[in-house]
Amino acid sequence: MSTTTLYSLSALAGIIAGICIILGTVLNDLVKKNGAFFNFLGALIGLFGITGVFLWQRNEAGTFGVVAYVVVFIGLALIACNDYAGSFITPNLPSDVQTQLGNSSFMRVMYISFSIFLVGEILFGISTIMAGVFSKITAMLFMIGFLGTTMRPVNQFITFIGLTMSGAALIWWGVSLWTMAGGI
């Protein structure tokens, strides 16, 4: 498989991941349905999209870019695991067990995973801005958007806007990568 095809597939993964994140956000916050499955898909597929963005800019990003990519990749993989649990495991448990999980080490693991991802996405956004290959606006949307998710306990609307911005950033990166790579 040619590198053009691999970059194109990665770009497509970024676009699909962004759409899944936005769809999951709309289902969770506007329709009041469980959108965790789409959040899981967005995080899982987003791993491939982020990888393509990193590989395209790896020379310009340098060592800092490698560190940022590794941290965001690990964080996003952990988020995908959390979203998997939220999609397929937790809903099938009795409500008293769900309550116990909410007060257990399970929640601490989720907070640690989310913290690693937040650090990674900030570092990755900064490395993308420093590399100068992709739009600075896209990197800012990615960073600010996911930072907005930390407001969920305080303000659902800010979280909704944040996740929508982050999904848009992934779509934008995917389209940019597709264009730069020359498509399939």
C-alpha positions as CSV (number, residue, x, y, z in Angstrom):
1,M,0.0,0.0,0.0
2,S,1.4,3.4,-0.9
3,T,2.1,6.2,1.5
4,T,-0.5,8.3,-0.3
5,T,-3.2,5.6,0.3
6,L,-2.1,5.3,4.0
7,Y,-2.3,9.1,4.5
8,S,-5.6,9.2,2.7
9,L,-7.0,6.5,4.9
10,S,-5.7,8.3,8.0
11,A,-7.4,11.5,6.8
12,L,-10.6,9.7,6.3
13,A,-10.3,8.3,9.8
14,G,-9.9,11.8,11.2
15,I,-13.0,13.0,9.3
16,I,-15.1,10.0,10.5
17,A,-13.8,10.4,14.1
18,G,-14.8,14.1,14.1
19,I,-18.3,13.2,12.8
20,C,-18.6,10.5,15.4
21,I,-17.6,12.9,18.2
22,I,-20.1,15.5,17.0
23,L,-22.8,12.9,16.6
24,G,-22.2,11.4,20.1
25,T,-22.3,14.9,21.6
26,V,-25.5,15.8,19.9
27,L,-27.1,12.5,21.0
28,N,-25.9,13.0,24.6
29,D,-26.6,16.7,25.1
30,L,-29.4,17.6,22.7
31,V,-31.5,14.4,22.1
32,K,-30.7,13.0,25.6
33,K,-29.9,9.6,24.2
34,N,-26.8,7.6,24.9
35,G,-24.2,8.7,22.4
36,A,-21.3,6.9,24.2
37,F,-21.1,4.4,21.3
38,F,-20.3,7.2,18.9
39,N,-17.9,8.7,21.4
40,F,-16.1,5.4,21.6
41,L,-15.9,5.1,17.8
42,G,-14.7,8.7,17.5
43,A,-11.9,8.0,20.1
44,L,-11.0,4.7,18.5
45,I,-10.9,5.9,14.9
46,G,-9.4,9.2,16.1
47,L,-6.2,7.2,17.0
48,F,-5.6,6.6,13.3
49,G,-6.5,10.2,12.3
50,I,-4.1,11.7,14.9
51,T,-1.4,9.3,13.8
52,G,-1.7,10.6,10.2
53,V,-1.5,14.2,11.3
54,F,1.6,13.4,13.4
55,L,3.3,11.4,10.7
56,W,2.7,14.2,8.1
57,Q,4.3,16.8,10.3
58,R,6.9,14.6,12.1
59,N,10.0,16.2,10.7
60,E,8.9,19.7,11.5
61,A,7.5,18.7,15.0
62,G,10.8,17.2,16.2
63,T,11.3,15.5,19.5
64,F,8.6,17.6,21.2
65,G,6.1,16.5,18.6
66,V,7.0,12.8,19.2
67,V,6.5,13.2,23.0
68,A,3.2,15.1,22.4
69,Y,2.0,12.4,20.0
70,V,2.8,9.6,22.4
71,V,1.0,11.3,25.3
72,V,-2.1,12.2,23.2
73,F,-2.2,8.7,21.7
74,I,-2.0,7.0,25.1
75,G,-4.6,9.4,26.5
76,L,-7.0,8.9,23.5
77,A,-6.6,5.1,23.7
78,L,-7.5,5.3,27.4
79,I,-10.5,7.5,26.6
80,A,-11.6,4.9,24.0
81,C,-11.4,2.2,26.7
82,N,-13.5,4.3,29.1
83,D,-16.0,5.0,26.3
84,Y,-16.1,1.3,25.5
85,A,-17.0,0.6,29.2
86,G,-19.6,3.4,29.1
87,S,-21.1,2.0,25.9
88,F,-21.2,-1.8,26.4
89,I,-20.5,-2.6,30.1
90,T,-21.9,0.0,32.4
91,P,-25.4,0.2,30.8
92,N,-25.9,-3.5,31.3
93,L,-25.1,-3.4,35.1
94,P,-27.8,-3.0,37.7
95,S,-28.3,0.5,38.9
96,D,-26.9,-0.2,42.4
97,V,-23.7,-1.5,40.8
98,Q,-23.5,1.6,38.6
99,T,-23.7,3.8,41.7
100,Q,-20.9,1.8,43.3
101,L,-18.8,2.2,40.3
102,G,-19.3,6.0,40.4
103,N,-17.9,6.0,43.9
104,S,-15.0,3.6,43.2
105,S,-11.5,3.4,41.8
106,F,-13.2,3.0,38.4
107,M,-13.9,6.8,38.4
108,R,-10.4,7.6,39.5
109,V,-9.1,5.6,36.5
110,M,-11.4,7.6,34.3
111,Y,-10.1,10.9,35.7
112,I,-6.5,9.8,35.3
113,S,-7.2,8.7,31.7
114,F,-8.9,12.0,30.9
115,S,-6.1,14.0,32.5
116,I,-3.5,12.2,30.4
117,F,-5.5,12.9,27.3
118,L,-5.9,16.6,28.2
119,V,-2.2,17.0,28.7
120,G,-1.5,15.1,25.5
121,E,-4.0,17.2,23.4
122,I,-2.5,20.4,24.7
123,L,1.0,19.3,23.9
124,F,-0.1,17.9,20.5
125,G,-1.8,21.2,19.7
126,I,1.2,23.2,20.7
127,S,3.5,20.9,18.6
128,T,1.2,21.3,15.7
129,I,1.3,25.1,16.0
130,M,5.1,25.0,16.3
131,A,5.5,22.7,13.3
132,G,3.5,25.1,11.1
133,V,2.3,22.4,8.7
134,F,-1.4,22.5,9.6
135,S,-3.6,25.4,10.3
136,K,-3.0,27.0,13.7
137,I,-6.7,27.6,14.0
138,T,-7.4,23.9,13.8
139,A,-4.8,23.1,16.5
140,M,-6.4,25.8,18.7
141,L,-9.9,24.4,18.1
142,F,-8.6,20.9,19.1
143,M,-7.0,22.3,22.3
144,I,-9.7,24.7,23.4
145,G,-12.5,22.3,22.5
146,F,-11.3,19.4,24.6
147,L,-10.5,21.8,27.4
148,G,-14.1,22.7,27.3
149,T,-15.0,19.2,28.2
150,T,-13.6,19.7,31.7
151,M,-16.6,22.0,32.3
152,R,-19.1,19.1,32.2
153,P,-19.8,19.2,35.9
154,V,-20.3,23.0,35.8
155,N,-21.9,23.7,32.4
156,Q,-23.2,21.2,29.9
157,F,-23.4,23.8,27.2
158,I,-19.7,24.6,27.3
159,T,-18.9,20.9,27.1
160,F,-21.2,20.6,24.1
161,I,-19.5,23.5,22.3
162,G,-16.1,22.1,23.3
163,L,-16.7,18.7,21.9
164,T,-18.3,20.1,18.7
165,M,-15.2,22.3,18.2
166,S,-12.9,19.3,18.8
167,G,-14.9,17.2,16.3
168,A,-14.7,20.0,13.8
169,A,-10.9,20.2,14.3
170,L,-10.5,16.5,13.6
171,I,-12.6,16.9,10.4
172,W,-10.6,19.9,9.4
173,W,-7.3,18.1,10.0
174,G,-8.6,15.1,8.0
175,V,-9.6,17.3,5.0
176,S,-6.3,19.1,5.2
177,L,-4.4,15.8,5.3
178,W,-6.4,14.4,2.5
179,T,-5.7,17.5,0.3
180,M,-2.0,17.5,1.2
181,A,-1.6,13.8,0.5
182,G,-3.4,14.0,-2.8
183,G,-6.3,11.8,-1.9
184,I,-6.6,8.1,-2.9
